Amino acid sequence: MSAIATFAGRARRHGSFRIGALLLLLFAGTALLSLFWTPHGAETVAMRLRLQPASATHWLGTDHLGRDVLSRIMVGAQTSIAVGLLAVTLGMGVGVALGAWAAARRGWVDEALSRSSDLIFAFPAVLIAILIASVLGASATNAVLAIAIFNVPVFARVTRGAALAMWGRDFVRAATAMGQGPLRITLRHILPNVASVLIVQATIQFAVAILAEAGLSYLGLGAQPPIPSWGRMLRDAQTYIFQSPELAIWPGLAIALAVLGLNMLGDGLRDLLDPRLRLMRVG
């Protein structure tokens, strides 16, 4: 039986992975569908229809400007995915390079990375993103940069720890004895064998990035109008929380399900990609 078939069979039996994958498909499918269709225009204002309850025309009702809530939630999924993917990709690219470099060089490089990471980890991730976004200014681009910056030390530390363990393995020592340099060993032997750890971490950081983007948008530091954002929808809803509480419930539920799905998927992947189950690959 192939490795893919084995993994698929184990994944089907893993409850956390299945639920997480289902929620992620719902999340991604909603964003994809909104590229081609929404019940109404996400930015179509109709003041005569403001604060309408759910109906056959507006399935989740309308907001304070008469805009369709469902349409805005669907398009808001695009914002969350775009910001999350870009931020994690940037943070992962820089962090993996730094972590692999520190593991290969050791010495002052490793020490500098460790101390810098300790300093950054002394502050909550979302707080760091808020500070950076406040300095850079309010925009979706700056939100991506802010979230990416606090992702860098996370991936650097994870990569460093996993890579250091690999540098002590016999097959890496054999490659060193054969005259292969640190860069070649890192690219050919280290990174392929720590890829599963990085995939799990990327899934978890994607969830953190979505939560951070919502927090930045809620504070007015993320995506700016007319770009729909779940965080901004929550901010707009707070004025009408007693008049129309559902305006806060729907975007809040969307954020919660997206984050829950990614966290459950990450937990499932961690179990399925446990290094102890891959000894034959690296031995």
C-alpha positions in Angstrom: 0.0 0.0 0.0 1.4 3.4 -1.0 2.2 6.1 1.6 -0.5 8.3 0.3 -3.2 5.6 0.6 -1.9 4.8 4.1 -2.2 8.4 5.1 -5.6 8.8 3.6 -6.9 5.7 5.4 -5.6 7.0 8.8 -7.0 10.5 8.0 -10.5 9.1 7.4 -10.4 7.5 10.9 -9.1 10.7 12.6 -12.1 12.7 14.0 -10.2 16.0 14.6 -8.7 15.9 11.1 -12.0 15.2 9.4 -13.9 17.9 11.2 -11.1 20.4 10.6 -10.9 19.5 6.9 -14.7 19.9 6.6 -14.6 23.3 8.2 -11.7 24.4 6.0 -13.4 23.2 2.9 -16.5 25.2 3.9 -14.3 28.3 4.6 -12.4 28.0 1.3 -15.5 27.1 -0.7 -17.3 30.1 0.6 -14.4 32.4 -0.5 -14.2 30.7 -3.9 -17.9 30.9 -4.5 -18.0 34.6 -3.6 -15.6 35.3 -6.5 -18.4 34.4 -8.9 -21.6 34.8 -7.0 -23.1 36.4 -3.9 -26.9 36.9 -3.1 -26.5 40.7 -3.4 -23.7 43.1 -4.0 -21.5 43.2 -0.9 -21.2 47.0 -1.0 -24.8 47.7 -2.3 -26.3 50.3 0.0 -30.1 50.4 0.5 -30.9 52.6 3.5 -34.6 51.8 3.3 -33.7 48.2 4.1 -31.3 48.9 7.0 -31.3 46.5 10.0 -33.7 44.1 8.4 -34.0 40.7 10.0 -33.4 37.4 8.2 -35.8 36.9 5.3 -36.1 35.0 2.0 -34.5 37.9 0.2 -31.7 38.6 2.8 -30.9 35.2 4.4 -28.9 36.7 7.3 -30.6 40.2 7.3 -29.0 43.5 6.5 -26.7 45.9 8.3 -26.9 49.5 9.3 -26.5 50.6 5.7 -28.9 48.1 4.2 -26.1 45.9 2.9 -26.7 42.1 2.7 -24.9 40.4 5.6 -24.4 37.1 4.0 -22.8 38.6 0.9 -20.4 40.6 3.1 -19.5 37.5 5.1 -18.8 35.5 1.9 -16.6 38.2 0.5 -15.0 38.8 3.9 -13.7 35.2 3.7 -11.6 36.3 0.7 -10.0 38.9 2.8 -9.2 36.5 5.7 -7.7 33.9 3.3 -5.7 36.4 1.3 -4.2 38.1 4.4 -3.6 34.8 6.2 -2.0 33.1 3.3 0.3 36.0 2.4 1.3 36.6 6.0 2.1 33.0 6.7 3.9 32.5 3.4 6.1 35.5 4.1 6.7 34.7 7.7 7.4 31.1 6.9 9.8 31.9 4.1 12.0 34.2 6.2 11.6 32.2 9.5 12.5 28.8 7.9 15.6 30.4 6.3 16.8 31.9 9.6 16.0 28.8 11.6 17.9 26.5 9.2 20.8 28.9 9.1 21.0 29.0 12.9 20.9 25.2 13.1 23.6 24.8 10.5 26.0 27.6 11.8 25.4 27.3 15.6 27.5 29.7 17.6 26.7 33.4 17.7 24.1 33.0 14.9 22.1 30.5 16.9 22.5 32.5 20.1 21.3 35.7 18.4 18.3 34.1 16.9 17.3 32.5 20.2 17.6 35.7 22.2 15.7 37.7 19.6 12.9 35.1 19.6 12.7 35.2 23.4 12.3 39.0 23.2 9.5 38.9 20.7 7.7 36.0 22.5 7.6 38.1 25.6 4.7 40.0 24.0 1.4 38.5 22.7 1.3 38.0 19.0 -1.7 40.1 18.3 -0.3 42.9 20.4 2.8 42.9 18.2 0.7 43.0 15.1 -1.2 46.0 16.5 1.9 47.9 17.3 3.5 47.2 13.9 0.2 48.1 12.0 -0.1 51.3 14.1 3.4 52.4 13.0 3.0 51.4 9.4 -0.5 52.7 9.0 -4.0 51.2 8.4 -4.2 49.0 5.3 -4.6 45.4 4.2 -1.0 45.4 2.9 0.4 46.7 6.2 -1.7 44.1 8.1 -0.1 41.4 6.1 3.4 42.7 6.9 2.5 43.1 10.6 1.2 39.5 10.9 4.1 38.2 8.8 6.7 39.8 11.1 5.4 38.1 14.2 5.3 34.8 12.3 9.0 35.0 11.5 10.3 34.0 15.0 7.7 31.3 15.3 8.9 29.5 12.2 12.5 30.3 13.0 12.3 28.6 16.4 10.4 25.6 15.1 12.8 25.1 12.2 15.8 25.5 14.4 14.6 22.9 16.9 13.7 20.4 14.3 16.8 21.0 12.3 19.1 20.6 15.3 17.6 17.2 16.0 18.3 16.2 12.3 21.9 17.4 12.4 22.6 14.7 15.0 21.2 11.9 12.8 23.5 9.3 11.3 22.5 10.0 7.7 23.4 13.7 8.1 26.8 12.7 9.6 27.4 10.4 6.7 26.6 13.2 4.2 29.0 15.5 6.1 31.7 12.8 6.0 31.2 12.6 2.2 32.1 16.2 1.9 28.7 17.8 1.4 28.5 21.4 2.6 25.9 22.8 5.2 23.8 24.4 2.5 23.5 21.2 0.4 22.8 19.1 3.5 20.1 21.6 4.6 18.4 21.6 1.2 18.7 17.9 0.5 18.4 16.2 3.9 17.3 18.6 6.7 14.3 20.6 5.2 12.6 17.6 3.5 12.6 15.7 6.9 11.3 18.7 8.9 8.6 19.6 6.3 5.8 17.8 8.2 6.5 19.9 11.3 6.5 23.1 9.3 3.2 22.1 7.6 1.5 21.6 11.0 2.9 24.9 12.3 1.8 26.7 9.1 -1.8 25.4 9.6 -1.8 26.7 13.2 -0.3 30.0 12.3 -2.9 30.4 9.5 -5.6 30.3 12.2 -3.6 32.9 14.3 -3.3 35.1 11.2 -7.0 35.1 10.6 -7.7 36.0 14.2 -5.0 38.7 14.1 -6.5 40.1 10.8 -10.0 40.3 12.4 -8.5 42.0 15.5 -6.6 44.6 13.3 -9.7 45.3 11.2 -11.9 45.6 14.3 -9.4 48.3 15.5 -9.5 50.0 12.1 -5.9 49.0 11.3 -6.6 46.2 8.8 -8.5 46.1 5.5 -10.1 49.5 4.8 -13.6 50.1 3.3 -14.9 49.2 0.8 -13.1 45.9 1.3 -15.4 43.7 3.5 -13.8 42.2 6.6 -15.2 40.1 9.4 -13.4 42.2 12.0 -14.8 45.5 10.6 -18.2 43.9 10.5 -17.9 43.3 14.2 -16.8 46.8 14.8 -19.8 48.2 12.9 -22.1 45.9 14.8 -21.1 47.0 18.2 -23.3 50.2 17.9 -26.4 48.1 17.2 -25.6 45.2 19.5 -28.9 45.6 21.4 -31.0 46.5 18.4 -29.7 43.8 16.1 -27.4 41.4 17.9 -27.2 39.1 14.9 -25.0 41.6 13.2 -22.2 40.6 15.6 -23.2 36.9 15.8 -22.7 36.0 12.1 -19.2 37.5 11.6 -18.1 36.3 15.0 -19.4 32.8 14.2 -17.5 32.9 10.9 -14.2 33.8 12.6 -14.8 31.1 15.3 -15.5 28.3 12.8 -12.5 29.3 10.6 -10.1 29.3 13.5 -11.6 26.2 15.0 -11.3 24.3 11.7 -7.7 25.3 11.2 -6.7 24.4 14.7 -8.5 21.0 14.5 -6.8 20.4 11.2 -3.4 21.3 12.6 -4.0 18.9 15.6 -5.0 16.2 13.2 -2.0 16.7 11.0 0.3 16.7 14.1 -1.0 13.2 15.0 -0.9 11.9 11.4 2.5 13.2 10.6 4.2 12.2 13.9 7.9 11.8 13.2 7.8 8.5 15.1 5.6 7.1 12.3 8.2 8.1 9.7 11.3 6.4 11.0 11.6 4.3 7.8 11.8 7.5 5.7 14.7 9.0 7.5 16.5 6.0 8.8 
